[in-house]
């Protein structure tokens, strides 16, 4: 009796593995095409024209500034069991290349 559910699960796994092997990523021309052309680097930034900036500036009434970033610090609220920890990784090991060159007189 237990054999039938086990066989069913095994057949589903084999079928899903076989279909996953047939998937291919879309070509570059189909992946995120830009309406501004192939070499576009700005994306939606192309919408920002001087008229758009002036129109947006007219919406400012109070001069209030909103911080959109979040300052990471040890005292910020964290969920229970979590701790704040920043670990930086050195990406290059060029000792002495960041020092000012000394010339002898």
C-alpha positions, 0 to 999 in steps of 0.5 A: 500500500505504501508503494503506490504513493512512493512511486507517484512521488518518484515519478513526479520528481523524475518528470520535474527534473526532465522538464527543468533540463529543457529550459533555456534562458531567453536570448539577449534581444528578448531579455529586458529590451529597452525602448530607447535602443540596444545601447541605452544605459539610462533606462527610465532616466531618459524620462528626466528632461528639463521640463520634468525637473521644473514641474517636479520642483514646483511641487515643493512647498515646505522644503522638508527633507526625507531620508531615503536611506537607513543608517546602520548602527548598533543601537537600531531596532532588531528582531529578537535573536538578531544582532547588528554586525558589519564585516568588510572584505578586503578586495585587493591586497596591494600593500603600500600602493595607497601611500603617497610616493616619497621622493628623495632630495 
